[in-house]
Amino acid sequence: MERPWHALSATDVARTLEVDLVRGLDPEEARKRLETHGRNELVREEGASPWAIFLGQFKNLLILILIAAIILSALVGEVVDAAIIAVIVAFCAVLGFVQEYRAEKALAALRRMLAPETTVLRDGETLRIDSRDIVPGDVLALEAGDKIPADARVVESHVLRCDEAPLTGESVPVGKSCPALDPELGTADQKNMVFTGATVTYGRGRAVVTATAMDTAFGRIAKEVAAVKTEKTPLEKRTEEIGKWLGIVATGICVLVAGISVWREYGTGLVDLKFLITVTMFAVALAVAAVPEALAAIVTGALAIGMREMAKKHALVRKMPAVETLGCTTVICTDKTGTLTRGEMTVRRLVLASGGLTVTGGGYAPVGEVCGRSGAVRPGALPHDLEALLRCAVLCNDADLAEVEGKWAIRGDPTEAALVVAAAKAGILRAEACRACPRLDELPFSSERKRMTTIHDLPGCGRTACMKGAPEMVLARCTRLLDGDAVRELSPADRAAFLAENEALAGQALRVLALAHVPLEAASGPACDEDAVERDMIFLGLAGMMDPPRPEAAHAVAVCRSVGIRPVMITGDHALTALAVAREIGIWREGEEVMTGEELTRLTEAQFADRVAKVSVYARVSPMDKLTIVKAWKARGEVVAMTGDGVNDAPALKHADIGVAMGISGTEVAKEAADMVLTDDNFATIVTAIEQGRWIYDNIKKYLAFLIQCNLTEVAVIGGVVLALGPEYLPLLPAAILYINLATDGLPALALGVAPPDPDIMQRPPRDPRESVFSRDVIAFILRALVIEIPFFFFLFFNDLGDMAHARTEIFFLFIIVEVVIALNCRSLRYSVFTAPPHKWLVLAVGWELALIAVLMQFDTVRESFGIIMPTAKDLTIIVLFSAVIFGIMELTKYVLRRRDARVA
């Protein structure tokens, strides 16, 4: 069982780990412990080798069927067919390999080491060592900007604060202290511990390492991630379904054709070995013809195009099928900090005695305005009380703001940075203020004092103390109030009013700081005495701040809601803060619930299953709580996407149907667990990814409907004629069949794979993941082909049976023109061709096919190999008229489907 280090005193920790807190470990002892505990690095699952990625492409059932078709084609002497199918299989495998290998390489480029070097005490000396060489018992020397390399117990804290958002989801840096705590406290509340992956944002301190590598909180989550079993995506399941049905159809055709042929000839006594071989070869060839060879290539190509397009839009997909999974997502469980929010504290509200002001703009970019009742204040012409408050805010401050390569960044505490940015929006720059009013001394912030005071030399005012801190603590030190241009007594009513404002701002999930200043007597000297300086202060006002939602998050959530996708916020932050953000961006609505991790742990599995659909916001949750939530949604049959950036998100990321990690702020573990990485850390990017997923699945159905109906029609016509009359009446010669399958079917099918999305793609609810790819609209198109087209093919062929060359010519050109018409109409399976017209690539594909056959027909050798003659004007007229009938019936079919969908809706 894990030792509760946070419940031990610093002395007990040192005794247990056998370390001198002043001198640190002896180098020889550190070496022995390194041999015992191993290096301080996570055991990471080895990535798939290039060979493993390549061979993995052949696990697809469709590819296996095509490999079987290669073998059978070669056995029956169709070497050309076998070679062509082999090229298609190789193309699929290479394309899939290139995309997945490229994604893995791109992910590797995103990886960053957690902390390459760390400062430790060894034998009384302060050393910088490789973080991987840290051992339990090492004493870490921590300063602002350091990344924590291992779990450690704080033994010395000088206003030490850490950003633990990657582990706990806490959006505000956590103050660290030394006293022992309750052993029952969770990770997020262990204020005397620092954890792997966190960052020191303020102050300095020392901590004794208690766990390294896989024994850290970080490592334990990595173990949980490794234990989660990977499930098949909806597309992989649907591809298996397609492969199964194609296998059944191919086998059925073999058995049917061979059986009927043998039965018909059995009575004549002509059934011999030669006849059986001939019949078997024809049956196998017909079965191979029923399998749309291009289907696997087009599925692979569409997914590859989807991966490329999504990469352009900042979504790096690691596994091809994950592209389509987004299309049927019904629930998005998302982290808050850095995902829905900017991860940048921002002042939103200022409260002075003269009234309240709103601060516009978000994040660390000093872009925005300070607005009062009469509009925005002008930099350089600020009211006296506002100028005094903002000047105090930047002077009593240790954060820096700078523009680096076009992006604004901070160094220091995010809360202090928010004040610096707010002042800059009003024209008060910290660097200029500090030069004009140099700091002389300070009383630092501490968790006990809850305030910070600095002393400056102000031009015209002399020595002045500036204070910021918790409102109740600052107000307790104030006796006067700056009201406009004048200073007056701070009355009990004033005090109560500001405390009420504090409560109101806190109720909006704003973190509130109060500010005050006071001129000091020249005789007070440089010594900074708390009681002498922090008294009779002049209260300036309040500043309310929060980590604001990303501006595009509200729109993204609204889109999700409008298409039937349920967004759920899961965060380690406080319930009030989480609810305020969720309400602002639309994740929480009236009547929905907010649940804390503590409430969740008290529920049984059955009780939680009854409530999970009602809860939109989870706060103060543990990593395993997140996994519980994802499992509960999946148990309801939902397709769950989980977005997150922290270590705490990793188990849920891997268990979800699709895990989406953040590329910039995301941790190594989160990226390894995810199916997709957002390279811009933007929640809104997932909406684009969902649209891409729906688009890809729609296109799979389009070319599936096109290829299946074309191939079944070919097989039914050719097989039907041969079964009825014998092989000598073959309606199309092998060369003609091959041309139709590769030329006429191929390019239009590829073009359908990149068809633009239907107009309503982001207006319909998510499809049921259990829905067969042979949906009602696909089946309707296939049945139409069997009922309408096949009889006319038979009629046209049998009507000219006396002239085989002419009959074959009519059948050949009818196949080409009808398949062109079908391709044009399959641009959308629901919308009329006049509403969703053929796109550029489809028009070019069709135009190429018609031009190619027109040119080929000019050559006698081509006509002879196809067994056809030049068609007459009458032939072409009949073919065009019948194709027009097919076009009309397809439009009618889509109209009926649309009416049915409207009634259901």
N, C-alpha and C positions, 0 to 999 in steps of 0.2 A: 504494500500500500504506500502511496506517495506521502512523504513526510510534510506536515503543515508548517513550512518554514515561516510563514507570516505570523504564526501564533507563538513563535519563540522570540525571546529577547535577542538583541544583537550579540550579547555575551554568550548566550547559549548556542547561537548559530556558529560563532567562532570556535567554541569549545567542541561542538559536534564535528565541524569540518577541519579541526586541528590547524587553525591558521591564526597568525598574529595580525590583528587588524591594522597595526601601525606599519609593520615591515612587509606584510604579504607572505607568500610562499617562498621557500628556499628553492632555487633553480633545480636542484637535484630532486627535490620532492615533486616539483611540477613535472619533471621528466617522467618520474615513476607513475604519477597519476595519469599522464597522457598515455602511457603504455597500458594502464589498467582500464581507463574509460574510453580510449580511442579519441580520434580527432573530432573537433566540434563542427560537424557538418552532417546535414540530413542525408539519410540513405534514400537516394532518389531512384525511382523505377527507371531502369535503362530504357532509353528510347528505342523504338524499332529501327533495326538496321535497314539500309536501302534495299537489301535482298528481301527482308521480311515484308517491307511495304510493297515491293513489286509482286511477290508471291501471294500476298493478301488480296490482290486484285482478282485472282482466279478462284476465290471462294464464293463468288456470285453464282447463283444457280443458272442464270441466263447464260453466263459465260461457259459453264459446264455443259449446257445443252448444245451450245455452238461447237464446243470441242467434240462432243459426240457426233454432231453433224459433219465435222471435218473428217472424222474417222470413217463414218458410213459413206460419205461422198467418195472418198478415196477407194473404199472397198468395192463400190459399184462402178468404178471407172470414171467418175466425174471429177477428174483431177483439177480442172479449171475452177469448178465450184469450190472444191476443197481448198485450193490456194487462196481464192478470194475471201472465203470465210475466215481462213487463218490470218489474213491481213487485217480483217475487221477485229478479230480477237486481240491481235497484237496491238492494234491502235487503241483499243479500250484499256488494255493493261498499261501501256506506256503513258497514255493521257492521265489515267487515274494515279499512277505512280508519280508523275511529274508534279501534279497539283498537291498531293498529300506530302510529298517530300519537300516541296517549296514551302508549304505551310509550316512544317516542322523547323525548317531553316529560319523562316521569319520569326517564329516563336523564340528560337534560340537567340536571335538578335535582340529580342525584348528583355531577355533575362539580365538581371543585375545581381551581383553578389550583395548579401545583406549588410555585411560590414567587413571590408577587406582587412582593416587593422584596428586594434583596440589598445587603449592605454591601461596598463596594469601595474600593480606594485609587486616587485620581486626582490626579496632580500633588501628591503628598504629603498630600492631605487625605482623611479618611475620609468617604465619602458613602453615602447610601441611594438606590439607583436602581432603576428598573423592571428586573426580571430579563430582560425581552425586549431590553434595550439592552446586555447584557453581550457582550463580544467576546473572541476569543482574545487572550491576553496580559494581560487584566485580573487584578489581584491581589485575591482574595476575602479578607475578614476574617471568619472563622468563629467562632461561639460556640454553646454548647448551645442547642438549640431551633431553629436555623437549618435550612432545607431547602436542599440543594445545587442550584443552578440550572443548572450546566453541568459537564462533565467537567473536572477540574483536577488538577494535580500539586502535592502537599503540599510546601511549602518551609519551613514552620515549624509545629511541633506541641508544644503544651503539654497532654499527656495527652488528645489529641484522639481521640474515638471516634465512629463513625458507624453508624447502623442502615441496613444495605444490603439488608434483606430484600426490598423491592420489586423489586430487580434481581437479586440472587444467591440469595435464599432463606435466607441465613444468619440464624439465629434470635437470635444473640448479637451485640451491637454490636462492630464491628471497630476495634481500635486502629490509629491512623495514625502513621506515622513518615516521616522524610525521606530516608534513604539510598537509593541506586539499587538496583534489584533485577534478578534474572535476566530477560532479555528473553522467555523462553519461558513465563513464568507466565500463568495465565488470569486473567480479570477478578476472580474471587472472592479471589484470592491477591495482588492488587496492593495491598499495604498502604500504598503511598505515593501512591495516587490516591484522589480522591473522585469520585463519579459522580452525574449528574443523577437527582433523585428520592430520593436518600438523605437522612437526617436526622442532624444532629449531636446526639448524646445526652449528651456529656460533654466538658469541656475547651474549649480554644480553639486556633486556629491560623490559618495563612495558606496559600493555595494559588493557583497560577497557572492560569488557564483555558487548556486545551489544545484544547477542542472545544466547539462550541455547536450548538444546533438538531439537524438531522438527521445531523450528523457525530458526535454523542455515542453512547455505547453504547445509551442509551435510543432515540435516533433510528434507529440501525441496525436495531434490533429492529422498530421501527415500519415500516421499509421491508420487512422480511421478511414482516410481517403483510399489507401491501398486496399482496405478490406471491402470496399463497396464493389459489388459485382456490376460489370458493364452490361447494359441491356441493348437489344437490337432496336434500331430506330424504326419508325413507321415505314419509311421508304424501303428499308431492308426487308421488312415483313411483306410489303406489297410486291417487291421484286421477286421474293420467293413464291408468292401467290401466282404472279405472271408465269414464272418458270414452271410451276406445278401444272397449271392449266395448259401451257404450251406442250409440256411433256405428255399430258393426257391426250390432247388433240393429236399430236404426232403419232403416238402409239395406236390410238384409235383408228387413224387413217391407214396405218400399216396393216393392222388386223383386218379392217373392213375391206380394203382393196384386195389384199391377198386372198381373203376368205371368199369373197364373191367371185373373184376370177377363177379360183380353183373349183368352186361349186358349179359355176357355169360350164366349165370345160370338163368336169368330171364325167358327165354323161356321155361325152363324145369319145372318151377313152384316150384323149390326147394329153393327159396329164403325165408328164415324165420329168426327169431331173432338169432338163434344159428349160422346160416350161416353168418349173418352180423357181429356178434361178432368175429367169426373166421377170416373172411376176414379182418376186421379192425385191429385185433391183428397182423396178418401177414404183413399188409401194414405198420403199425407203426414200427414193428421190422425191416422191410426192410429199412424204412426211417432212423431209428437209425443206421443201418449198413452203410448207405451212408455217415454218418458224421464221419470223421476220428478222433476218440476220442483222439488219441495221439497228434494231431496237436497243441492244446493249450499248452500241456505240453512241447512239443518240442520248440515252440516259446519262452515260458517262460525260458526253460532251456538254449536255445541258447543266449538269452539276458543276463541271469545270468552269463553264462560263459564269455560272452563279457565284462560284468561289472568287473568280477574278473580279466580277462586278462588285461583290461585297467588300473585297479587299480595297478597291478604289474608294469605297464609302466607309472605310475605317473598321470593317469587321473581318478579322482574320479567322477563317474556318479551318480547323485542324483536320477534320474528317469529312469527306465529301457528303455522305448521307445526312449529316447534321444540317446542311443547307436547307433541305426539304422539311426536316422536322419542325423548324420554326413555323412553317406554313400551317400546321395544325395545333400550334400552341394555344392552350385555353387559359392557363394561369401563369403569370410572371411573378415570381417571388424575388423581390429586389432589396438589396442593402440600401441604406440611406446615405451614409456619409461618403462623399466622393462619387456616388453613383447617381442619385437623384439630386444631391446638392453639389455645390462647387467645391466643397472641402476648403473654403476660404471664408473665415469670419468677416462679417460686414456690419457696420453700424447702420441701423435703419431708422432710429428715432433718437432725438435729443430733446430733453425737457429742461427748460430754464424757468426762472421765476416769471419772466415776461411771456411765456407760452411755449408750446411744443413745436418742434421742427421735424420734417421728414428728410432723410438722406436717400437720394436715389442712386442707382447703379449697384452693381454687385461684384464681389470678388476683390482682388487686390489691385486691379487697374484703377488709378485715380480718375475715373471718368464718371461724372454724375454731378448733382447739385444738392445744396442744402436749401430746402424750401420751407418758408413759413406761410402764414395766412395770406400774405400779400404777394406771394410768389418767391422765386429763387433769389437768394441773397447774392450780391455781386462781390467776387473776390476783390480785396482792396478797399471795400466800403462796408465791412462787417459791423453789425451792432457791437457795442462795447462788451456786453455780457457774453455774446457768442464767441467773439474773438478771445476773450479771457479763458473761456472753457476749452476751446480747441488748442490754444497755446499751452495751457496746463496739460492737456492730453498728450501732446507731443514731447513736452519737456520731461514729464514724469513717465518715462517710456524708454525701453531698451531695444525695441524692434527697429529694423532698417528695411526700407523699401527701395528696390532698384529694378530697372528695366534691363533684362538680359536677353539679347537676341530677339527683341520685339515682344517679349513676354515679361509681365511684371511678376516679381518674386520677392519673398520676404526672408529675413533671417531673424529668428527670435520667436517670441510667443505670438500665436495667431490673434489672441485677444488684443494685445498691444498693437499689433499690426493693423487691426481694424480701426483703431483710433487714429493711427498715422494716416491711413487712407482717407478717412472721413475729413481730417483737417486739410489734406491736400486738395480735396474737392472744393474747399472754401478758400483755397489759395495760400494756406499756411503749410510750408514745407518744413519737415523736421530738421533737416540738415541746416537750413538757414536759421531756424529758431535756436538750435543748439550752439551755432557759432555766435549769435547775438546774445544769447543768455547761457553762458557756460555753466556746467554743473560743478558745484563745489563739494557737495556731500550728499549722502543718501541714507535713508532708513529702509532697508529692503523689505519686500513682501515676504510674509510667512503665513502658513496655514492658521497659525494662532492669531496673528495680528489682522489678517485679511485686508491689508492695505499696504501701500508703498508711498514713501515720501522722498522727494528729492529737493535739494536746495540749490538755487541758481542766483546768478547776479544779473538782474533785469535792468536794462537801461532806464533810467529815470525813476526806478522803484527801489533800487538797491537789492539787498539780499531778500529773496522770496522763497517760501516753501510751497511746493506743489504736491498735492496728494490725490491719489486715486485708490478706490477699493470698494468693498461691499457697502451699499448705501447706508445700512444701519450703523456700521462702524464709522463711516465718514461723518454722518450727521451727528453722531455722539460727540465728535470733536469740534463741531461748528457752533458758533453763537451768532454769527451774522450771515447775511444773504445778499448776493449781488442781484439787484432787481433793475434791469435796464442799465442806466449809467450810474446809479446810486447804490451805495451800500447801506443796508438797514438791518435792524435786529431780526434774527430768525425766531419767529414766534412759534408757540406750540401748534397753532393752526397750519403754519407753513410746513413745520416738521411732519405733521400728520398728512398733509397734502402730498408731499414728496414720497412718503412711505406708501401712500395709496397708489401713486403713479408707478412706484416700483413694483407693487403687487400686480397692477394691471399689465405692465410690460412683461413681467414674469409669466403671467397667464397666457401671453401670446408666444411663450417659449423663447423670449429674448433674454439673453444674459445681460444683467444690468450692472453698470459701474457708476459710482458717484465721483465727482471731482470737486476739489476745493483748493484754495490757496490762502496765503497770508504773508504780508510783508514782515520781515524780521528786524529786530533792533540790531544795529551795527555792532553793539557790544557783545552780542551773543557768542561771538567767536566761531571758529571753524568746527569745533566739536559738535556732533549731531546728537543732541539729547532728546529722546522721545517726548518726555513730559514738557520740556521747554519749547520744542518746536511745534508739536501736534496739539495745539490748544488755541482757543479763540479764533478758529479758522473761518474763512468766508466761503460759504457754500456756493458753488457755481452751477451745479445741475447734474442731470443724469444722462447716461448714454446707453441705449439698448441695442444689442447686436445679436446676430445669429449667423449660422452657416446657411446661406440662402439657397433655395432650389435653383437648379440650372434653369435659365429662361425657357429652354425648349422642352423641359420635362413636363410641364403642365399640358402642352399640346400633345406630346407623345402619350401621356396617360389618357387624355381625352380620346385620342384615336383608338387606343386599346379598348376603352370602354365602349366606344361606338361600334366596334366590330365583334363585341362579345368576349373580349379577353379580360380576365379579372386580374388587376394589379394588386399585389399584396406587399406591404413594406415589412421587412424583418430587420431589426437593428438592435445593437447593444446599447444605444443611447436611451436617455430617460423618456418616459411615456409622454410627458407634456411636450417636450421638444419634438418627438416623433409625430405626435398628433398634429401639432401646428404645421409642420411641413406637409404631412399627408393631407390635411384639410386644404392647404393653399394650392397644391398641385392636383387635387381631385382624387387621390387614392382613397381617402376616407370620405364617406357620405353619411348623411343623417340616418340613424338607425343601425349603422354598422358598429362593430365592437373594436375596442382596443384591449389587448391582452398582454400582460407582462410574463416574463419567463417564470417568475415565482408562481403565478396563477396556473400556468401551463403544467408545471411539474406536479401540481396538486390534482390534476385531472387524470382519470383513467383513460385508457385508449378509446373505449367506447364513448365516454363523455366528450372527449376532444373531437371524435369523429362527428358528433352531433353539432358541435359549435364551429368547426373549422370554416365552414362556408360563410359564417356571419362575421368573422374577424378579418379586418382589413389592415390592421397595424399591430405588430408585435414589438414590444420594447423590453430592454434589459434581458435579452435572451442569450443563452449559452450556445456554443457551436452545435452541441447535440440536439438542442431545442430546434435549431434550423432544420436539421435532418428529420426530426419528428414531424415538423410542419410539411415538408416536401412529401414525406411518405403518406401523410394523411390525405393530402390532395390527390396523390397518385392512386390511393386506395379507392377514391371516388371515380376513377376512370378518366381523370383529367391528364392532359399532356402539359407537364410543368417545365417552364424555363426558370432557371435560377441565375440572377446576376449578382456579382459581388467582386470585391477586390481583396478582401482580407484572408488571412489564414483561417479565420473562423468560418468563412464561407465554403471552404474546400470540400468537406464531406457532402454537403448539400449540392454543391456544383456537380460532383461526380454522380450522385444518386439521381439527380434530376434528369428528365428526358433530354434536355440540352442545357449544359452549363455555360454561362457567359461571363468571362473574367475581364477585368480592366487591365489594359496593356501598360499604361503609364504608372498608375498608383498600385496596380495589382502585385501581390506577392508571388514568389516563385511557386509556392504550393498551389495557389489558386489557379495560376496559368496552366500548371501541369494537369490539374483536375478538370479543366474546362474543355468543352468541345469547340468553343469559339472565343476569341479574344478581341475586345473592342480597343483598337489602338488609339482612340481619342477619349476613352473613359466616359463616353456620353450615352446615357440611358436612351436618348432619342434614336440612337443608331439602331437599337434593337427593333424599332418599328419598321425601319427600312429593311432590316433583315427579315422580318416577318413577311413583308410584302414580297421580297425576293423568293422566300420559301413557297409562298402560295403561287407565285408566278411559275416557278419551276414545276410544281406538282401539276398545275393546270396544263402546262405544255407536255408533260409526260402523258397525260390523258389524251391530249390532242393527237400526238403522233401515234399513240397506242391505238386509238380509234381508227386513224387513217391506215396504219399498216395492217392491223388485224383484218379489217373489212376487205382491204385489197387482196391480201394473201388468201383469206378464206374463199373469196370469190374465184381467184385463180385456181385454187385446189379443187373447189366444187365443180367448176366448169370443166377443167382438164380431166379430173378423176371421173366425173360423171359420164363424160363422152366415152372415155376408154372403157369404163365398166359396161356401158351400154352397147358399144360397137366393137371394142377391141383396140389394141395398141396401134393398128395400122391407120386408125382414124384420129390420131393425136391432133387436137385442135391447134396446138402451138408447138413448133419444134423447139428443142432444148435451147438453141441460140436465142430465139425470140423470148422464151421464158426468162433466160438469164438477163437479157437486155431490160425487160420490164422490171424485174426484181431490183436490179442495180441502178439503172439510169432513171427510169420513171418513178420508182418508189424512193430511191435514195436521197437525191437532192431536195425534193419537196419536204420529205420527212425531216431532214436536217434543218430546213428553213422553219418548219413548225416548232422545232426545238428552241428557237430564239424568237418566237412570235411575241409581240408586245402583250402586256397583261390586259385582261378584260376590263371594261370601264368600272365595274363594281368590285374589283378584287379586294379593296379595303373597306367594303361596305357590308359584306356578308359575314355571318358568324363563322368561327373556326369549323373545319370539317371534322367529323367524327374519326378519330384515328383508327377505329375498327372498320371504317367504311372500305369496301373493296375498291380496288382501282378500276374494276369492271362495274362502275356505277351505272345508275339508270340511264344517263345520257350516252355513255359509251355503249351500253347494251342496245339502246335504241338505234344507234347508228349501225351497229353490226347486224341487227335483225332486219333493218331496212335494206341492207345490201343483200342478205340472203333471200328476202321475200320479193324484192323489186328487181334487182339487177340480174341475178342468176337466171331467172326464167327468160329474160330478154336475150341474154347471151346464148342460151340454148336455142331459142327461137331463131335467132339470126344464123347460127351455125347449121342447124338441121335444115333450114330453108334453102341453103346453098350446098347441101351435102354432095350434089352431083359434080360440083366444081370445087375440089378441096383447096386449090390455091386461092380462089376467090373467097371461100369461107374463112380460111385462115387469115386472109388480109383484113376482112371485116372484123373478125374477133380481135386481131392484133391492134388495129387502130381504135377499136371500141375500148379496149383495156386502157390504152394510153390516154385518150380524151376523157374517159370517165374518171380515171385516177387523178388527172389534172383538176377536174371539176371538184372532186372530193377534197383534194388538197386545199384548194382555194376556200372551200366552205368549212374546212376544219380549222381555219384561223381562229374561230371561236366555236365552242360546242353549244353555246347558249344564245349568242347574239347574231343577228342577221349580218350577212356579208356587207350590207349597206350601212350598218351601224359600226361594225368592226371590220373595215375593209382589209384586204390582204396587204401585208407590209412589204417593204422594199425587197427583202431577201427572198420572200416567197414568190413575188412577181418575177424576180430575176431567175429563180430556179425553174419556174413554169415556162418562162420565155426561152430559157436555154434548152429545156427538154423539147419543146415544139420546134425550135430552130434546128436542133441536132437531128431529130428524126427526119425533118424535111430535107436536110443535106444528105443524110445517109441513104435515103430512098433513091437518090440519083445514081447510086452505084449498083450495077447488076449483081456483083458478088455478094453484097449485103442482102439484097432481096432474095437471092438464091439460098443463102445460109439461113435466113429467117423463114424460107418456104412461102413467100408472099409475092404479090405483084403490085404494080402501081394502083392505088385506089382511084375509083372514078368519082366524078362530082356527085353522082347519085349516092355512092357509098358514104362519102363524107357528109352529105346532107342528112342521111338517115342517122349517122353516128352523132352529129351535132344536135339533131332534134331529140334523140334519146338522152343525150347528156343534159340538155336543157330541162327535160322531164326530171332527171335525177336531181338537178340543181333545185328545182321547185319543191320536190319532195323533201329534200334536206332542209330547205328553209321552213317548210311546214312542220317538220319534226322539231326544229328548234323553237318555233312559235308555240307548239303544244307544250314543250318542256318549260318554256318561260311562264306560260299560263299556270302550269302545275305548281311551279315554284312560288308564284305570286299568291296562289290559294293557300299553300302551306304557310307562307310568311304571314 
